[in-house]
Every structure is written in structure tokens, then in C-alpha cells.
Amino acid sequence: MMSLLLAVFLLNVAIHLINTLGAATINELLWVLYNKLPTPTAKDASDSARLKKEVVRLKREMNAVSAQDEFARWAKLRRTHDKAVADYERSSTSVQDTKAKFDKAANALRWLGTNGMRYLLQFWFSRQALFWLPQGWVPGYVEWLLSFPRAPKGSISIQVWGIACASVIAMSSEAIAASYVLITKRPDMQTGKQEQEPQAFQSGAASTMAGEAKKEL
């Protein structure tokens, strides 16, 4: 069975990833995956995407045809385009209504699986000591803070452990992001320095040649 320490840590990792990626991005990904399955909305979503491409294609063809020189062809394309737009709007309205319900369900399930689970664990194991500190290692008031709110004094409560996990995960994420930026930007900085050095050398060489010319005069 997974230990409570590891469970709280993994739960905080999941919450951090969701907050970093954003709820809208996750919902959009889940919606795409949901429509890949044989679900009732899969056909409607596929038809809506097909009609959208058709509208864009007809719009491009209309823009490529002159309404004055080829009026008959332009008028035919216009009628076809208007019909495709009407069909797309009907299909899109139905799909958007279904997607709004899907987003609400996804948000509720995501909250229950992350923050809801965190609150449940904190309530259920609030009196349990996750691990004990060595006796006399910290002052008494610090022991009380680390065991807040209802864990035995001298131990680490699940609330404090969750806060520590969230802080470490946030700092590690920032460190990884900063390291990535430094690694990816370093070649550009080196290239800039290499481009500047020949200019300085040329400037110094030009001043030396100018000085020699003055001496000859």
C-alpha cells in the first residue's frame, strides 16, 4: 500500500501540474480525446470540424474570384458558402452546448480528484503523525506549529507536510524553468559575443593603421 507521505506528495505534484498547464488547456485535451472514442458526440464534433474547413475553403475561393468579371461563378460560390456557414453554425451551437456540459463535468471531477482529495486526507488523517522529530531537536513552540492543527506534539502533521511538499515542488519547478532558459539562451549570447569581437578587432586595427599613416606624414 502506498504510504501517506508519498500519496500527499504525488497529489501536490498533480495539483501543481494542473495549475501550471491551466484548466482550459486540460479540458481541451480531454475533449479531443473524448471525441476520439466512440461517444455520442464524436460524430457531431467531426461534422463540425469538417464544415469549418469547408467554410474556410469556400471563403478562399470567393476571395480568389472577381465579383465583376466572373459574377455567375462568384454568386454560386456565395450561395454555397452561405449554406455551409448556416450548417456550421447549427452544428457548432450543438457541439458547444455539449462541450460546456463536458467542461463542467471535467472541472468537477478534477476538483474532486485533487483539491477535494487533499481536503479529505487532511481531515481524515489530521490526528495522525506522519513522522516524528527527534526529542528536543526544536523548541516547544516550533513542535506545536509543526504538529498543527491536531497531530501529536513533536510530530509532523499532514497539513504541514502538504505545505512543505507544495513549496518544494514550486521551487523545483522554477529552478527547472530557469535552467532551461539559461541553457537555451546561452548559445545566442555566445554568438553575440563572437560577432562583437571581430568588430572590436577591426576597430583596433583601423586605429593602428591610422596612427602609422600619421607618423609617415
Sequence and secondary structure as in RCSB ss.txt:
>XXXX:A:sequence
MMSLLLAVFLLNVAIHLINTLGAATINELLWVLYNKLPTPTAKDASDSARLKKEVVRLKREMNAVSAQDEFARWA
KLRRTHDKAVADYERSSTSVQDTKAKFDKAANALRWLGTNGMRYLLQFWFSRQALFWLPQGWVPGYVEWLLSFPR
APKGSISIQVWGIACASVIAMSSEAIAASYVLITKRPDMQTGKQEQEPQAFQSGAASTMAGEAKKEL
>XXXX:A:secstr
   HHHHHHHHHHHHHHHHHH HHHHHHHHHHHHHHSS TTHHHHHHHHHHHHHHHHHHHHHHHS TTTTHHHHH
HHHHHHHHHHHHHHHHHHHHHHHHHHHHHHHHHHHHIIIIIHHHHHHHHTTTS SEE  TTSS HHHHHHHTTTT
S TTEE HHHHHHHHHHHHHHHHHHHHHHHHHHHHHHHHHHHHHHHHHHHHHHHHHHHHHHHHHHH 
